[in-house]
């Protein structure tokens, strides 16, 4: 067997569907679908896309992550068909917040969609933050006072770029610049104009296609000598 075959078998069972019903939905024959579940063959990309939409799980997770190890009910499903793991609570029932360490911030670009990477991060609880998914990111430089090296910005996950508001601050995770914390100044047709609160730095645009994640400022964690 393979991770992929085990995953689609589990997801089909979760839906309470027979192999025939799933095959009909995917517009393929039952025997062809069974060959995928039994790892005798692999589906072409067009069928893989239909499977991803049908099971509401991204293709990379179907192929590379053993989702049998994670309770699907506790996963946070996001609109771009990714799953962020896990929604974990502490002994008091408060949802925990993952902390992306300074030394591992660049690794976040390759691990942000990997459940194993997210699960390996250290966690804290901030009971006053609820009704959303939160994550803490390291501050860098002097562009956004009072945040400086050693402090952390806690962000709330933004599900859609349409939710961005002018003059609010956000953590942008981008393919080019990595993790950056800036103020949204304007929404353009295919980009966002952002600026630092430190006027020494010039505003610049971030293309929509470069944005991997956006987290709205929710709280801050400061070093002892703040």
VENNOR-V395865 format. One record per helix or strand of 3 or more residues. SS is the DSSP state (alpha for helix, beta for strand). FROM is the first residue (numbers start at 1). TO is the last residue. Records with the same first field share a line. If there is no record, write none. Layout:
# VENNOR-V395865
SS->FROM-TO  FROM-TO
This chain:
# VENNOR-V395865
alpha->3-15  19-26  30-37  45-55  59-64  67-69  72-74  102-104  108-111  115-120  161-163  208-210
beta->95-100  122-125  134-138  152-157  169-174  178-187  191-195  204-207  211-221
